[in-house]
Amino acid sequence: MPQRFFLFVLLLLIIFPVTIFAQQGASSVRDYVGLINQTYHPNIVSYFEKAKEEFTKRGENDVVKMLDIILSGGFGSGFLYSDANGNFYVLTNNHVISQAHTISITFERLDGTKKKIDNLRIIAADEETDLAILAFPPGESPLVNRGLTLLDRVIEGEEVFSAGFPGLGITPIWQFGNGRVSNAFARFPKSLDDETLMGPYIQHTAQIDDGNSGGPLLVAQQNAPSGYAVIGINTLSGIRRQAANYAIPVNRIQPFINNALNPKPETYKAALDDRLLHFIDGFNTNTAIYPHIAEFLSAICIGENAEYAFEEMLDKGSRTVVRTFIDKAREDFIGAMGIAIAWTIENSVRSGTGVIRASIKEVTGSDEEYTVIFTINNKDVSSVWIREYGNWRIKTFGTVAAGDQSLIRRRQNQREAAANLRINSDIHIEAGYATLFDKSPAAFYASFEYNNFFGANFYYAGSDYLSIGLFYGLRFGIPAGNFGIMPYFRAGVAYSHDSGWLESSDFGLPISLFGQAGIKVTSTYVPGLYAGAGFQYNFLNFSSHSMKMGLSFSAGYAF
């Protein structure tokens, strides 16, 4: 018994300090890892509410839920880094802060107390490596005296820890998980269509959920102030894989930090030239190029043009374009708005279905803003490129992506005019005068139409003749400023009553098959009121007593 008791105490002495260390580490790491919230351009925020209504009508519940998350701010994780001079920064993923208008970080201690710091500034963000570094506003500082230690070391099988704020629904909650490195040098293709290898990444089994992006992957380090050192930044999780999570290793993070904190303005123009060549390389194809264009749009461009582009896409885009937008919106609504803007750009330069040929005609400017004129399908198109977070991106492009609010106002005016024109109203009721060429020079005419599809018409020439018809048809609404034109085409069957039918030797059924075509004209000045003219031809009469053709003039009201 004494021997067993001795072994039990020895095991406690071995295990207990480790357990205490892990628990203390978990609580102290909270002071270094923060919850990142971003808000978007005010134009986008206001338009999200309108978009939410549209997608609610369409039954796209997944998109609506995503919009709720976006409108609540969107969130991810980030952690503290300090340079040799003691200046504090926040490291995170690019996709956590992409398209942000403002950014905040909140640190939460074990007792529930929080410290929130607003208006973080993006120093640099890299789309390829998915890294971003943020600076604190003047006078603000975190809860600790220095940032987490970076450690360029990856050992397969080593125990690692994840830290961050994954979401429970749309509520971010602190999580400290652990696992092991399962692949120290993981590389894989970008997609099924692109064999370009991504990475290397650290593959590990520590818990990663939505919201962990940008948080650190840690290893125990007793001499570090927090008890941990950072060996990577969590950024991806494998789809249909069990516990296959991926972090960007420190040997890829450190060069990014060095370049971000030590910018070289003399290299900006060369980087722009490379970027422009990559941009036009994506044009010379006969396939859709808007996904390519979307990669180059700045947050300013998206914010200032989202509303107009979204409306244009819904009005004029194909089902494929709208589906691409919706699929993108499920994961990134800001990116989806970029898809809409990119589509308006492509639509403005495309002529037909052939190859869009593009070349660079002129590049002028300095520092972090240049005007670039492209020749696209033999037409010159002007654009402005800015250096946004260390990347060259499009600020304006042509006239459709120039932040011109008059385009939105013009579209709003068109929408209001269309509503007043009522060219797409479901119910049309009209009455007027008709000439029945082989029956009566003057007759009463009336028509009822429902849902732009079916209805009835009526001709009455006193007790001598009347006709009642049922029809199916199609009406088109063509707005023209304050006026609207509504051509229509119908086909149907009519019953005719002629006072001489029973007295004659013609006992054919008084039934006719007819076609009718006409036009209606309305205006915004008296909403709903319209004038119409129509011509009906009975192309098949089962009785000679049915009319052959008729011309009608009427006035009506659209509900």
C-alpha positions in Angstrom: 0.0 0.0 0.0 2.7 2.6 0.9 4.4 1.8 -2.4 1.2 2.3 -4.4 0.5 5.5 -2.5 4.0 6.8 -3.3 3.5 6.1 -7.0 0.1 7.9 -7.0 1.6 11.0 -5.3 4.5 10.9 -7.8 2.0 10.8 -10.7 0.1 13.8 -9.2 3.4 15.7 -8.9 4.1 15.1 -12.6 0.6 15.7 -14.0 -0.6 18.5 -11.7 1.9 21.1 -12.6 1.3 20.5 -16.3 -2.4 20.8 -15.8 -2.1 24.0 -13.8 0.2 25.3 -16.5 -2.2 24.5 -19.2 -5.1 26.1 -17.4 -3.1 29.2 -16.5 -1.9 29.4 -20.1 -5.4 29.2 -21.4 -6.6 32.0 -19.3 -3.6 34.3 -20.0 -3.7 33.7 -23.7 -7.1 35.5 -23.6 -5.2 38.8 -23.0 -3.4 38.3 -26.3 -6.1 37.0 -28.6 -9.0 39.3 -29.5 -12.4 39.2 -31.2 -12.2 41.2 -34.4 -15.4 42.9 -35.7 -15.6 44.8 -38.9 -18.3 47.1 -40.3 -18.7 47.9 -44.0 -19.0 50.9 -46.2 -22.1 52.9 -45.1 -23.5 52.6 -48.6 -23.3 48.8 -48.4 -24.8 48.7 -44.9 -27.8 50.8 -46.0 -28.2 48.6 -49.1 -27.9 45.4 -47.2 -31.3 46.1 -45.6 -32.8 46.5 -49.1 -31.1 43.4 -50.3 -32.3 41.5 -47.3 -35.9 42.3 -48.3 -35.2 41.2 -51.9 -33.8 37.8 -50.9 -36.5 37.3 -48.4 -39.0 37.6 -51.2 -36.9 35.1 -53.3 -36.9 32.6 -50.4 -33.1 32.5 -50.2 -33.1 31.9 -46.4 -29.4 31.1 -46.3 -28.5 34.4 -47.8 -30.9 36.2 -45.4 -29.2 34.6 -42.4 -25.8 35.6 -43.8 -27.0 39.2 -44.1 -28.1 39.2 -40.5 -24.6 38.2 -39.5 -23.0 40.8 -41.7 -25.4 43.5 -40.4 -24.3 42.5 -36.9 -20.7 43.3 -37.9 -19.1 40.1 -38.9 -16.3 38.7 -36.8 -13.1 36.7 -36.7 -10.0 36.4 -34.5 -6.6 38.1 -34.2 -3.7 38.3 -31.9 -1.1 40.7 -30.6 2.3 41.1 -32.1 4.9 43.6 -31.0 8.0 44.8 -32.8 11.5 45.4 -31.4 10.5 48.9 -30.5 7.5 47.7 -28.5 4.9 48.9 -31.0 1.7 46.8 -30.9 0.0 45.3 -33.9 -2.7 42.8 -34.6 -2.1 39.9 -36.9 -5.0 38.1 -38.6 -6.3 36.7 -41.9 -6.9 39.0 -44.9 -10.4 37.4 -45.3 -11.3 38.4 -41.8 -11.0 42.2 -42.6 -11.4 42.2 -46.3 -13.7 45.1 -47.5 -13.8 46.5 -44.0 -14.7 50.2 -43.5 -14.0 50.2 -39.8 -12.4 47.5 -37.5 -12.4 46.9 -33.8 -10.8 44.3 -31.5 -12.2 43.2 -28.1 -10.1 41.4 -25.5 -12.1 39.3 -22.9 -10.6 38.2 -19.6 -11.5 35.1 -17.6 -13.7 37.1 -15.3 -15.7 38.4 -18.2 -14.3 41.9 -18.2 -13.7 43.3 -21.7 -11.6 45.9 -23.4 -12.7 47.1 -26.8 -10.4 49.2 -29.1 -12.1 50.8 -32.1 -10.7 52.2 -35.4 -7.8 49.9 -36.0 -5.9 50.8 -39.1 -5.0 48.3 -41.8 -1.3 48.6 -42.6 -1.1 45.8 -45.1 -3.2 42.9 -46.3 -2.1 40.1 -48.7 -4.7 38.2 -50.7 -2.3 35.4 -51.7 -1.0 34.5 -48.3 -4.3 35.6 -46.6 -2.5 37.7 -44.0 -3.2 41.1 -42.6 -1.6 43.4 -40.0 -3.4 46.1 -38.2 -2.2 49.1 -36.1 -3.8 50.5 -33.0 -5.0 54.1 -33.0 -2.9 56.7 -31.2 -3.2 56.5 -27.4 -4.6 53.0 -27.4 -2.9 50.0 -26.0 -3.8 46.4 -25.1 -3.9 44.6 -21.7 -0.3 43.3 -21.9 3.2 44.7 -22.2 4.3 42.8 -25.2 2.8 40.6 -28.0 3.0 36.9 -28.5 6.3 35.3 -29.4 6.6 34.0 -33.0 8.4 30.6 -33.2 9.6 29.2 -36.6 9.3 25.6 -35.6 7.0 22.8 -36.7 7.3 19.2 -35.4 4.9 16.6 -36.6 3.1 15.0 -33.7 3.7 18.0 -31.4 0.8 19.1 -29.3 -0.6 22.4 -30.5 -3.4 24.8 -29.2 -5.9 26.9 -31.1 -7.3 30.1 -29.6 -10.0 32.4 -30.9 -13.7 33.3 -31.0 -15.7 30.8 -33.1 -19.4 31.5 -33.4 -22.3 29.8 -31.6 -24.9 30.8 -34.1 -24.1 34.4 -34.7 -22.5 34.9 -31.2 -18.7 34.6 -30.9 -17.5 32.7 -27.9 -13.9 32.2 -26.6 -12.5 28.8 -27.3 -9.1 27.3 -26.4 -8.6 23.9 -28.1 -5.8 21.4 -28.5 -4.6 18.8 -30.9 -1.5 17.7 -32.7 0.5 18.6 -35.9 -0.5 16.0 -38.4 1.4 17.4 -41.4 4.2 19.9 -41.1 4.3 20.8 -44.8 0.9 20.5 -46.4 0.3 21.7 -49.9 -2.7 21.2 -52.1 -4.3 22.6 -55.4 -6.4 25.8 -55.2 -9.4 24.1 -56.8 -10.5 21.3 -59.1 -9.9 23.6 -62.0 -6.7 25.2 -60.8 -3.7 22.9 -60.1 -1.6 25.7 -58.7 -0.4 24.5 -55.3 -1.2 26.5 -52.2 0.9 26.5 -49.1 2.8 25.2 -47.3 0.5 25.0 -44.4 0.6 23.4 -41.0 -2.0 20.7 -40.9 -3.3 20.0 -37.3 -6.2 18.6 -35.3 -6.8 21.4 -32.8 -10.5 22.6 -32.9 -11.2 25.2 -35.6 -14.7 26.5 -36.3 -16.1 29.5 -38.2 -14.7 32.6 -36.3 -11.3 31.0 -35.5 -9.8 32.4 -38.6 -7.0 34.8 -37.9 -6.4 33.3 -34.4 -3.0 31.8 -33.4 -1.8 28.2 -33.5 0.3 27.8 -30.4 2.8 25.5 -28.7 3.7 25.5 -25.1 6.7 27.7 -24.4 7.5 28.1 -20.6 9.9 31.1 -21.0 7.4 33.1 -23.0 5.3 35.7 -21.1 2.0 34.0 -22.1 3.4 30.5 -21.7 2.9 29.9 -25.4 4.5 30.8 -28.7 2.8 31.2 -32.1 3.8 28.8 -34.8 1.0 29.7 -37.3 -2.2 31.6 -38.0 -5.3 29.4 -38.5 -6.9 30.1 -41.8 -8.6 27.0 -43.4 -10.4 23.7 -42.6 -10.6 20.7 -44.9 -14.0 20.0 -46.3 -15.2 16.5 -45.7 -12.1 15.8 -43.7 -12.0 14.9 -40.0 -9.9 17.3 -37.9 -7.9 18.6 -40.9 -7.2 22.2 -40.1 -4.6 24.5 -41.6 -2.4 27.3 -40.3 0.0 29.6 -42.1 3.5 28.9 -40.7 5.7 31.6 -39.2 8.3 31.3 -42.0 5.6 32.7 -44.3 4.3 35.2 -41.7 7.6 36.9 -40.9 8.4 38.1 -44.4 4.9 39.6 -44.7 5.4 41.5 -41.4 8.8 42.7 -42.5 7.5 44.0 -45.8 4.5 45.6 -44.2 6.4 47.4 -41.5 9.2 48.5 -43.9 7.4 49.7 -47.0 9.5 50.6 -50.1 7.7 53.2 -52.2 10.2 52.8 -55.0 8.7 49.4 -55.7 5.1 50.5 -56.0 5.0 51.3 -59.7 6.6 48.0 -60.6 4.1 46.2 -58.5 1.3 48.1 -60.3 2.7 47.2 -63.7 2.7 43.5 -62.7 -0.8 43.8 -61.4 -2.1 45.4 -64.6 -0.6 42.7 -66.8 -2.3 40.1 -64.7 -5.5 42.0 -65.0 -5.6 42.2 -68.8 -4.4 38.6 -69.1 -7.8 37.5 -67.8 -9.6 39.4 -70.5 -8.5 37.6 -73.7 -11.1 34.8 -73.5 -14.6 34.2 -74.8 -15.8 33.1 -71.4 -17.2 35.2 -68.6 -14.5 37.4 -67.0 -16.5 39.0 -64.2 -15.1 36.6 -61.6 -11.6 37.6 -62.7 -12.4 41.4 -62.5 -13.9 41.0 -59.0 -10.5 40.0 -57.7 -9.2 43.5 -58.4 -11.9 45.7 -56.9 -11.1 47.9 -53.9 -13.3 48.3 -50.9 -14.1 51.8 -52.0 -15.2 50.7 -55.4 -17.5 48.0 -53.9 -18.9 50.4 -51.3 -19.7 53.2 -53.8 -21.1 51.0 -56.6 -22.8 48.1 -54.9 -26.4 49.4 -55.0 -26.4 50.3 -58.7 -24.6 47.1 -59.7 -26.8 44.8 -57.7 -29.9 46.4 -59.4 -28.4 46.1 -62.8 -27.5 42.5 -62.3 -31.0 41.6 -61.1 -32.6 43.4 -64.1 -30.2 42.4 -66.9 -28.0 39.5 -65.7 -28.6 35.9 -66.7 -29.7 33.2 -64.4 -26.1 32.0 -64.3 -24.8 35.4 -63.1 -27.5 35.6 -60.4 -26.8 32.1 -59.3 -23.0 32.9 -59.1 -23.9 35.9 -57.0 -26.1 33.9 -54.6 -23.5 31.1 -54.3 -20.8 33.6 -53.4 -23.2 35.4 -51.0 -23.6 32.2 -48.9 -20.0 32.6 -47.9 -19.0 36.2 -48.5 -21.7 38.8 -49.2 -19.2 41.6 -49.7 -17.4 39.4 -52.3 -20.8 38.8 -53.9 -21.4 42.5 -54.3 -18.0 42.6 -56.0 -19.3 39.9 -58.4 -22.2 42.2 -59.2 -19.9 45.2 -59.9 -17.5 43.1 -61.9 -20.5 41.9 -64.0 -21.6 45.5 -64.8 -18.0 46.3 -65.9 -17.9 43.2 -68.2 -21.4 44.0 -69.5 -20.3 47.6 -70.3 -17.2 46.5 -72.4 -18.5 43.3 -73.9 -20.0 43.3 -77.4 -21.5 40.0 -78.4 -20.1 36.6 -77.2 -16.6 36.8 -78.7 -13.3 37.4 -77.0 -12.8 40.6 -75.1 -9.5 41.9 -76.1 -7.7 44.4 -73.8 -4.4 46.2 -73.8 -2.9 49.0 -71.7 -2.8 52.3 -73.5 -1.5 54.8 -70.9 -0.5 54.8 -67.2 -0.1 58.1 -65.4 0.1 59.1 -61.7 2.3 58.9 -58.7 2.7 57.5 -55.2 -0.4 55.4 -54.4 -2.9 56.4 -57.1 -2.6 56.0 -60.9 -5.0 56.6 -63.8 -4.9 53.7 -66.3 -6.5 53.9 -69.7 -7.2 50.5 -71.3 -8.1 49.8 -74.9 -10.9 47.2 -74.8 -12.4 46.0 -78.0 -11.0 49.1 -79.8 -12.5 51.5 -77.3 -10.6 53.4 -74.6 -11.8 53.0 -71.0 -10.4 55.1 -68.1 -9.8 53.6 -64.7 -8.3 54.7 -61.4 -6.1 52.3 -59.4 -5.2 52.8 -55.7 -2.8 51.1 -53.4 -5.2 49.7 -50.8 -3.7 47.9 -47.8 -0.5 47.2 -49.8 -2.4 45.9 -52.9 -3.2 47.7 -56.2 -6.9 47.7 -56.7 -9.5 49.4 -58.9 -11.1 52.5 -57.4 -13.1 53.4 -60.5 -13.7 51.8 -63.9 -15.4 53.5 -66.8 -18.8 55.1 -66.1 -20.5 52.1 -64.6 -18.2 51.8 -61.6 -17.3 55.4 -60.9 -19.3 55.9 -57.7 -21.7 58.0 -59.6 -24.7 58.4 -57.3 -26.7 59.9 -60.2 -26.9 56.4 -61.7 -28.7 55.2 -58.6 -31.0 58.2 -58.6 -31.8 57.7 -62.3 -32.6 54.0 -61.6 -34.8 55.0 -58.7 -36.6 57.5 -60.9 -37.1 54.8 -63.5 -38.5 52.4 -60.9 -40.9 55.1 -59.6 -41.9 55.9 -63.1 -42.5 52.2 -63.9 -44.6 51.9 -60.8 -46.7 54.9 -61.9 -46.9 53.6 -65.4 -48.3 50.3 -64.1 -47.1 48.5 -67.2 -46.7 45.3 -65.2 -50.0 45.5 -63.3 -51.9 42.2 -63.0 -55.5 43.5 -63.7 -56.5 45.4 -66.8 -60.2 46.5 -67.4 -61.1 48.4 -70.5 -64.1 49.4 -72.6 -64.7 51.3 -75.8 -65.8 51.3 -79.4 -65.4 48.6 -82.0 -66.0 48.1 -85.7 -67.1 44.6 -86.8 -66.3 44.7 -90.5 -68.8 42.1 -91.7 -71.4 42.6 -88.9 -71.8 46.1 -87.6 -70.0 49.4 -88.1 -70.4 50.3 -84.4 -70.3 48.0 -81.4 -69.5 48.2 -77.7 -66.2 46.5 -76.7 -65.0 45.4 -73.3 -62.0 43.4 -72.1 -60.8 42.0 -68.8 -57.2 40.7 -68.4 -55.6 39.0 -65.4 -52.0 38.3 -64.5 -50.8 39.1 -68.0 -51.9 35.7 -69.2 -55.6 35.1 -69.5 -58.9 37.0 -69.7 -62.1 37.7 -71.7 -63.4 40.1 -74.3 -66.9 41.1 -75.3 -68.4 42.7 -78.4 -72.0 43.8 -78.4 -73.9 45.3 -81.4 -77.4 45.4 -80.0 -79.8 42.5 -80.2 -78.5 41.6 -83.7 -75.0 40.4 -82.6 -72.8 39.7 -79.6 -69.5 37.8 -79.1 -67.9 36.5 -75.8 -64.4 35.3 -76.0 -61.9 33.7 -73.6 -58.2 34.1 -74.4 -54.7 33.3 -73.3 -52.0 35.9 -74.2 -48.8 37.7 -73.5 -48.4 41.4 -72.8 -45.1 43.3 -72.9 -44.3 46.4 -70.9 -41.9 48.9 -72.5 -41.1 52.1 -70.5 -40.2 55.2 -72.4 -39.7 58.0 -69.9 -43.1 59.2 -68.6 -44.9 57.0 -71.1 -45.3 53.2 -71.4 -46.2 51.1 -74.3 -47.8 47.7 -73.9 -48.1 45.6 -77.0 -50.0 42.3 -76.6 -50.8 39.1 -78.4 -53.7 36.8 -77.7 -55.3 33.6 -78.9 -58.7 32.2 -77.8 -62.1 30.8 -78.4 -65.3 32.9 -78.8 -69.0 32.2 -78.8 -71.1 34.4 -81.1 -74.8 35.0 -81.1 -76.5 36.2 -84.4 -80.2 36.9 -84.5 -80.4 35.3 -88.0 -78.6 32.2 -87.1 -81.6 30.1 -86.1 -83.6 31.2 -89.1 -80.9 30.2 -91.6 -80.0 26.8 -93.0 -76.5 27.1 -91.5 -76.6 25.0 -88.3 -72.8 25.1 -87.7 -71.8 25.8 -84.1 -71.4 29.6 -83.4 -67.9 29.0 -82.1 -64.7 30.7 -83.4 -61.0 30.4 -82.8 -59.4 33.9 -82.9 -56.1 35.8 -82.7 -55.9 39.3 -81.3 -53.1 41.8 -81.3 -53.0 45.3 -80.1 -51.2 48.0 -78.2 -51.9 50.0 -75.0 -50.4 53.4 -74.1 -50.2 54.8 -70.6 -48.4 57.6 -68.8 -47.3 58.6 -65.3 -49.5 61.7 -65.4 -52.6 59.6 -64.6 -51.3 56.4 -63.1 -53.2 53.3 -64.2 -55.2 55.0 -67.0 -54.4 53.8 -70.6 -55.7 54.0 -74.1 -55.7 50.9 -76.4 -56.3 49.7 -79.9 -56.7 46.1 -81.0 -57.4 44.0 -84.0 -59.1 40.6 -83.8 -59.2 38.1 -86.6 -61.3 34.9 -86.4 -59.2 32.5 -88.3 -61.5 29.5 -87.8 -65.4 29.9 -87.7 -67.6 26.9 -87.3 -70.6 29.0 -88.5 -70.8 31.6 -91.2 -72.8 33.8 -88.8 -69.7 34.5 -86.6 -67.8 37.8 -87.3 -64.6 37.6 -89.4 -62.6 40.5 -88.0 -63.0 43.5 -85.7 -61.1 46.7 -84.8 -61.5 48.1 -81.3 -60.6 51.4 -79.6 -60.8 51.6 -75.8 -59.8 53.2 -72.6 -58.9 51.2 -69.5 -57.5 51.2 -66.0 -54.7 49.0 -64.6 -54.8 47.9 -61.0 
